[in-house]
């Protein structure tokens, strides 16, 4: 051992120097630390001793950013073919120094962790996670987020991230973190938190904006240009779809405080992004409208409407194709259909790659309530819409009655349920046309709500007046069904 005592302030680096003299090749080296009447073995691959690097040819022990837990007496052990040798002892004494309350010194220590090797940068990643997300838990931490931080610091890093509580507490508590009663960790104080935020934001801005809390986003948004902020929102949605809800909440909270350029770029990016799915847009709308209870954000930021023209699956369906397909699942979907029918009716008329609109889906699947909302909001001159409803509802009813597994519509959702027979007959009644309907409103282009019509059904059959039904519907069926199926239907009716 070249030196018997080392006196260092907390946060500094110390190198406990040692030189080995051996005739034969040294096969193993390890260190031993003695403190508080106990000993601890330190090997080269010991998890929890990052920064303590040594080899058989260079046995000196390096400790980066020493803490009070590093104080103690150290001895080096070396082994060769003849046996084992032990060095004299060296004692490390800490004399105060860095306290974590001075910003410049804190920045020097924390940012240094980012640069000093794999294990120290892992500790730095934990600090970043804690500062950007508020707290860190070994039991509940989001490994995807931690891994994203690690990759931002070391792009070549691969594999899982493994941490031990002993390692974390020895190196990060109490100088950087404080432990709460439920075994989570938080930044020790505001100086430490600000230091971590500034250090990571300076070196890894894209990752910083992608994972930080929205409280921090709010603090830094004025410092970023419109493109950077809009891109950050998109990257957050792609990284964790749940963030789409929080982005919606954030936009709703800020309202007109968000500059028009950021909003325009964000809307354009959403429309152009191929990775945006129904779940992303659904959650974004939930956040914007407080789950369908408040649509004021669209009055403040009407440009937001354009987001919902985007296609969300391989069939080029929109949000509204999906909503009518799963309409009965959640009450919020009724609120969405009502609002957009009243304010942006054209969105329900957007056609997918097969030429079908959300109104077509609702008609075909027997979504009576959706069609009622549509009928209440169509304007004069909308006869083609009513004709389309008749055509798709008739096709859906025929598919239901014949128990045909072939669907006329395509959507990336499993187990889509058809309506019941009464749902289809109610749709016919709403539009004043169709099987069993003699319209009292035949020449009125605006069918409106509550149209009067004659109709009869019971549990087992649908009765039709052949004078009013067979001729026009036969023509329609000839377009929708093979001739063989039409003959079957005729024989059943007879």
ABEGO torsion letter per residue (X at the ends): XABABBBBBBGBBBBBBBBBBBABBBABBBBBBBBGGBBBBBBAABBGABGBBBBAABABBBBBGBBAAABEBBBBBBBBAAEBBBBBBBBBBBAEEBAGABAAAAAAAAAAAAABEAAAAAAAAAAAAAAAAGBBBAAABBAAAAAAAAAAABAABBEBBBBBAAAAAAAAOAAABBBBAAGBBBBABAAAAAAAAAAAAAABAAAAAAABBAAAAAAAAAABBAAAAAAAAAAAAAABAAAAAAAAAAAAAAEAABBAAAAAAAAAAAAABAABBAAAAAAAAAAAAGGGABAAAAAABAAAAAAAABBABAAGBBAAAAAAAAAAABAAAAAAAAAAAAABAAAAABBBAAGBBAAAAAAAAGBAAAAAAAAAABBBGAAAAAAAAAAAAAAAAAAAAAGBABBABBBBBBGBBBBBAAAAAAAAAAAGBEBGBBBAAAABABAEBGBBBBBBBBAABBBBBAAAAAAAAAAAAAAABBAAAAAAAAAAAX
